[in-house]
Amino acid sequence: MTGRPLSTTRRQLATLVGSGAMTFRCDVAQGAIGLPVIVQWWCQVPMAQMASSVSRLRSEPSVRQVVSMPGSPTSW
């Protein structure tokens, strides 16, 4: 399908996975396992700590999405 030899594809995938540039994940349908799988966290982070907070969240493989909503919670 890719037009590349299987050995080349295997080698390139191994390089990507080995370097951390590519990872695999498996998502499941919540209804299929009968357990809740969605978690939402709401937090306030001072601007001075925003970069370190983002860095920490990026290092968590289980985090799928992070959304920033600037302003005070009462304005949301």
DSSP file (Angstrom, degrees, kcal/mol; ACC not computed):
  #  RESIDUE AA STRUCTURE BP1 BP2  ACC     N-H-->O    O-->H-N    N-H-->O    O-->H-N    TCO  KAPPA ALPHA  PHI   PSI    X-CA   Y-CA   Z-CA
    1    1 A M              0   0    0      0, 0.0     0, 0.0     0, 0.0     0, 0.0   0.000 360.0 360.0 360.0 -34.8    0.0    0.0    0.0
    2    2 A T        -     0   0    0      2,-0.2     0, 0.0     1,-0.0     0, 0.0   0.642 360.0-125.7 -87.1 -13.5    2.8    2.5    0.8
    3    3 A G  S    S+     0   0    0      1,-0.3    -1,-0.0     0, 0.0     0, 0.0   0.595  75.3 112.2  78.6   9.8    4.9    1.6   -2.3
    4    4 A R  S    S-     0   0    0      1,-0.0    -1,-0.3     2,-0.0    -2,-0.2  -0.844  77.8 -96.5-113.9 150.9    7.9    0.9    0.0
    5    5 A P     >  -     0   0    0      0, 0.0     4,-2.2     0, 0.0     3,-0.3  -0.357  32.6-121.4 -61.9 146.1    9.5   -2.4    0.7
    6    6 A L  H  > S+     0   0    0      1,-0.2     4,-2.6     2,-0.2     5,-0.2   0.880 112.4  54.1 -57.1 -41.1    8.4   -4.0    3.9
    7    7 A S  H  > S+     0   0    0      1,-0.2     4,-2.2     2,-0.2    -1,-0.2   0.882 108.7  48.8 -63.9 -38.0   11.9   -4.0    5.4
    8    8 A T  H  > S+     0   0    0     -3,-0.3     4,-2.6     2,-0.2     5,-0.2   0.923 111.8  49.0 -66.1 -44.6   12.2   -0.3    4.8
    9    9 A T  H  X S+     0   0    0     -4,-2.2     4,-2.6     2,-0.2     5,-0.2   0.920 111.8  49.0 -62.0 -45.2    8.9    0.4    6.4
   10   10 A R  H  X S+     0   0    0     -4,-2.6     4,-2.5     1,-0.2    -1,-0.2   0.924 112.4  48.2 -59.7 -45.6    9.8   -1.7    9.4
   11   11 A R  H  X S+     0   0    0     -4,-2.2     4,-2.0     2,-0.2    -2,-0.2   0.917 113.1  47.2 -63.1 -44.7   13.1    0.0    9.8
   12   12 A Q  H  X S+     0   0    0     -4,-2.6     4,-2.4     2,-0.2    -1,-0.2   0.902 112.7  48.8 -66.7 -40.8   11.6    3.5    9.5
   13   13 A L  H  X S+     0   0    0     -4,-2.6     4,-2.8    -5,-0.2     5,-0.3   0.914 110.1  52.0 -64.0 -41.5    8.9    2.7   12.0
   14   14 A A  H  X S+     0   0    0     -4,-2.5     4,-2.6    -5,-0.2    -2,-0.2   0.891 109.9  49.6 -61.4 -39.2   11.4    1.3   14.4
   15   15 A T  H  X S+     0   0    0     -4,-2.0     4,-1.8     2,-0.2     6,-0.3   0.929 112.6  46.6 -64.6 -46.0   13.4    4.5   14.2
   16   16 A L  H  X>S+     0   0    0     -4,-2.4     6,-1.4     2,-0.2     5,-1.3   0.924 117.0  42.7 -62.9 -45.8   10.4    6.7   14.8
   17   17 A V  H ><5S+     0   0    0     -4,-2.8     3,-0.9     1,-0.2    -2,-0.2   0.917 113.3  52.8 -68.0 -42.9    9.2    4.7   17.7
   18   18 A G  H 3<5S+     0   0    0     -4,-2.6    -1,-0.2    -5,-0.3    -2,-0.2   0.815 109.9  48.2 -62.7 -32.1   12.7    4.3   19.2
   19   19 A S  H 3<5S-     0   0    0     -4,-1.8    -1,-0.2    -5,-0.2    -2,-0.2   0.578 112.2-118.1 -84.9  -9.6   13.3    8.0   19.1
   20   20 A G  T <<5S+     0   0    0     -3,-0.9    -3,-0.2    -4,-0.6    -2,-0.1   0.485  84.3 117.9  85.1   2.0   10.0    8.8   20.7
   21   21 A A  S   <S+     0   0    0     -5,-1.3     2,-0.4    -6,-0.3    -4,-0.2   0.694  79.0  35.5 -73.8 -17.7    8.8   10.8   17.7
   22   22 A M        +     0   0    0     -6,-1.4     2,-0.3    -7,-0.1    -2,-0.3  -0.999  67.7 174.1-139.1 134.0    6.0    8.2   17.2
   23   23 A T        -     0   0    0     -2,-0.4     2,-0.3    -3,-0.1    -6,-0.0  -0.897  22.4-130.0-131.6 164.4    3.9    6.4   19.8
   24   24 A F        -     0   0    0     -2,-0.3     2,-0.3    -7,-0.1    -2,-0.0  -0.864  22.9-179.6-113.5 149.5    0.9    4.1   19.7
   25   25 A R        -     0   0    0     -2,-0.3     2,-0.5     2,-0.0    -2,-0.0  -0.973  18.3-145.6-143.1 159.9   -2.2    4.3   21.7
   26   26 A C        -     0   0    0     -2,-0.3     2,-0.3     2,-0.0    -2,-0.0  -0.967  14.2-167.5-129.5 115.2   -5.4    2.4   21.9
   27   27 A D        -     0   0    0     -2,-0.5     2,-0.3     0, 0.0    -2,-0.0  -0.787   8.4-156.8-100.0 146.5   -8.7    4.2   22.6
   28   28 A V        -     0   0    0     -2,-0.3     2,-0.4     9,-0.1     9,-0.1  -0.895  23.9-107.3-122.9 152.8  -11.8    2.3   23.6
   29   29 A A    >>  -     0   0    0     -2,-0.3     3,-1.3     1,-0.1     4,-0.9  -0.658  27.3-136.0 -76.3 127.8  -15.5    3.0   23.4
   30   30 A Q  H >>>S+     0   0    0     -2,-0.4     4,-1.3     1,-0.3     3,-0.8   0.875 103.3  54.3 -53.8 -42.1  -16.7    3.8   26.9
   31   31 A G  H 345S+     0   0    0      1,-0.2    -1,-0.3     2,-0.2    -2,-0.0   0.765 100.7  61.3 -65.1 -25.3  -19.8    1.6   26.3
   32   32 A A  H <45S+     0   0    0     -3,-1.3    -1,-0.2     1,-0.2    -2,-0.2   0.760 112.0  34.7 -75.3 -24.8  -17.8   -1.4   25.3
   33   33 A I  H <<5S-     0   0    0     -4,-0.9    -2,-0.2    -3,-0.8    -1,-0.2   0.595  96.2-132.5-107.5 -12.1  -15.9   -1.7   28.6
   34   34 A G  T  <5S+     0   0    0     -4,-1.3    -3,-0.1     1,-0.2    -4,-0.1   0.607  72.7  99.7  75.3  10.6  -18.7   -0.6   31.0
   35   35 A L  S   <S-     0   0    0     -5,-0.6    -2,-0.2     0, 0.0    -1,-0.2  -0.955  80.7-103.1-127.5 147.8  -16.4    1.7   32.9
   36   36 A P        +     0   0    0      0, 0.0     3,-0.0     0, 0.0    -5,-0.0  -0.486  36.3 173.1 -67.8 137.4  -16.0    5.5   32.7
   37   37 A V        +     0   0    0     -2,-0.2     2,-0.5    -9,-0.1    -9,-0.1   0.354  47.5  93.7-124.7   1.9  -12.9    6.5   30.8
   38   38 A I        +     0   0    0      2,-0.0     2,-0.4    -8,-0.0     0, 0.0  -0.851  46.5 177.3-103.8 131.1  -13.3   10.3   30.6
   39   39 A V        -     0   0    0     -2,-0.5     2,-0.4     2,-0.0    -2,-0.0  -0.998   9.0-165.8-131.9 134.5  -11.8   12.6   33.1
   40   40 A Q        -     0   0    0     -2,-0.4     2,-0.4     2,-0.0    -2,-0.0  -0.981   3.0-166.0-121.0 132.1  -11.9   16.4   33.1
   41   41 A W        -     0   0    0     -2,-0.4     2,-0.5     2,-0.0    -2,-0.0  -0.957   1.9-165.6-115.0 134.7   -9.6   18.5   35.3
   42   42 A W        +     0   0    0     -2,-0.4     2,-0.3     2,-0.0    -2,-0.0  -0.981  22.8 157.4-114.9 128.9  -10.2   22.2   35.9
   43   43 A C        -     0   0    0     -2,-0.5     2,-0.5     2,-0.0    -2,-0.0  -0.984  36.9-131.2-148.5 158.8   -7.4   24.1   37.4
   44   44 A Q        -     0   0    0     -2,-0.3    28,-0.0    28,-0.0    -2,-0.0  -0.955  23.9-172.8-112.0 131.3   -6.0   27.6   37.7
   45   45 A V        -     0   0    0     -2,-0.5     5,-0.1     3,-0.0    -2,-0.0  -0.988  26.2-119.9-126.3 126.2   -2.4   28.2   37.0
   46   46 A P    >   -     0   0    0      0, 0.0     3,-2.1     0, 0.0     4,-0.4  -0.351  28.3-117.6 -60.3 144.5   -0.5   31.5   37.5
   47   47 A M  G >  S+     0   0    0      1,-0.3     3,-1.2     2,-0.2     4,-0.5   0.832 114.1  62.6 -54.2 -34.2    0.9   32.8   34.3
   48   48 A A  G 3  S+     0   0    0      1,-0.3    -1,-0.3     2,-0.1     4,-0.2   0.743 110.1  39.9 -64.3 -22.3    4.4   32.5   35.8
   49   49 A Q  G <> S+     0   0    0     -3,-2.1     4,-2.2     1,-0.1    -1,-0.3   0.327  87.3  98.9-107.5   5.5    3.9   28.7   36.0
   50   50 A M  H <> S+     0   0    0     -3,-1.2     4,-2.7    -4,-0.4     5,-0.2   0.933  81.8  48.7 -61.4 -49.0    2.1   28.2   32.7
   51   51 A A  H  > S+     0   0    0     -4,-0.5     4,-2.3     1,-0.2    -1,-0.2   0.912 114.1  45.4 -60.7 -44.3    5.1   27.1   30.7
   52   52 A S  H  > S+     0   0    0     -4,-0.2     4,-2.0     2,-0.2    -1,-0.2   0.857 112.9  51.6 -69.2 -32.8    6.2   24.5   33.3
   53   53 A S  H  X S+     0   0    0     -4,-2.2     4,-2.4     2,-0.2    -2,-0.2   0.923 110.6  47.5 -67.4 -44.1    2.6   23.3   33.7
   54   54 A V  H  X S+     0   0    0     -4,-2.7     4,-2.4     1,-0.2    -2,-0.2   0.912 111.0  52.2 -62.2 -43.0    2.3   22.8   29.9
   55   55 A S  H  X S+     0   0    0     -4,-2.3     4,-1.1    -5,-0.2    -1,-0.2   0.912 110.4  48.1 -59.3 -43.8    5.6   21.0   29.8
   56   56 A R  H  < S+     0   0    0     -4,-2.0     3,-0.5     1,-0.2     4,-0.4   0.918 111.6  49.0 -64.9 -43.9    4.5   18.6   32.6
   57   57 A L  H >< S+     0   0    0     -4,-2.4     3,-1.2     1,-0.2     6,-0.3   0.879 107.3  55.7 -64.5 -37.5    1.1   17.9   30.9
   58   58 A R  H 3< S+     0   0    0     -4,-2.4    -1,-0.2     1,-0.3    -2,-0.2   0.783 101.3  58.9 -64.7 -26.5    2.9   17.2   27.6
   59   59 A S  T 3< S+     0   0    0     -4,-1.1    -1,-0.3    -3,-0.5    -2,-0.2   0.597  85.3  91.7 -80.3  -9.6    5.0   14.6   29.3
   60   60 A E    X   -     0   0    0     -3,-1.2     3,-1.3    -4,-0.4    -1,-0.0  -0.767  62.2-160.9 -88.1 111.7    1.9   12.6   30.4
   61   61 A P  T 3  S+     0   0    0      0, 0.0    -1,-0.2     0, 0.0    -4,-0.0   0.739  88.3  60.0 -65.1 -21.0    1.1   10.0   27.7
   62   62 A S  T 3  S+     0   0    0     -3,-0.1     2,-0.5     2,-0.0    -2,-0.0   0.639  81.3  97.4 -82.3 -12.9   -2.4    9.6   29.0
   63   63 A V    <   +     0   0    0     -3,-1.3     3,-0.1    -6,-0.3     0, 0.0  -0.652  44.6 173.4 -78.9 124.4   -3.3   13.3   28.4
   64   64 A R        +     0   0    0     -2,-0.5     2,-0.3     1,-0.3    -1,-0.2   0.735  62.5  13.0-102.3 -29.8   -5.1   13.6   25.1
   65   65 A Q        -     0   0    0      2,-0.0     2,-0.4     0, 0.0    -1,-0.3  -0.989  52.8-169.8-153.1 139.2   -6.1   17.3   25.1
   66   66 A V        -     0   0    0     -2,-0.3     2,-0.4    -3,-0.1   -12,-0.0  -0.999  10.8-169.9-129.3 130.3   -5.3   20.5   27.0
   67   67 A V        -     0   0    0     -2,-0.4     2,-0.5     2,-0.0    -2,-0.0  -0.975   8.9-151.9-123.7 133.1   -7.4   23.6   26.6
   68   68 A S        -     0   0    0     -2,-0.4    -2,-0.0     2,-0.0     0, 0.0  -0.891   9.1-174.1-104.9 131.1   -6.4   27.0   28.0
   69   69 A M        -     0   0    0     -2,-0.5     7,-0.1     2,-0.1    -2,-0.0  -0.851  17.9-150.8-124.1  93.3   -9.2   29.5   28.8
   70   70 A P        +     0   0    0      0, 0.0     2,-0.2     0, 0.0    -2,-0.0  -0.260  55.5  47.3 -66.5 150.9   -7.6   32.8   29.8
   71   71 A G  S    S-     0   0    0      5,-0.0    -2,-0.1     3,-0.0     5,-0.0  -0.588  98.2 -44.2 113.9-177.5   -9.4   35.0   32.2
   72   72 A S    >   -     0   0    0     -2,-0.2     3,-2.0     1,-0.1     4,-0.4  -0.619  51.6-117.3 -87.8 150.4  -11.1   34.5   35.5
   73   73 A P  G >  S+     0   0    0      0, 0.0     3,-1.2     0, 0.0    -1,-0.1   0.796 113.1  63.2 -56.9 -29.0  -13.5   31.5   35.9
   74   74 A T  G 3  S+     0   0    0      1,-0.2    -3,-0.0     2,-0.1     0, 0.0   0.722  97.7  57.1 -70.4 -18.2  -16.4   33.8   36.5
   75   75 A S  G <         0   0    0     -3,-2.0    -1,-0.2     1,-0.2    -4,-0.0   0.527 360.0 360.0 -89.2  -4.7  -16.0   35.2   32.9
   76   76 A W    <         0   0    0     -3,-1.2    -1,-0.2    -4,-0.4    -2,-0.1   0.501 360.0 360.0 -77.6 360.0  -16.3   31.8   31.3
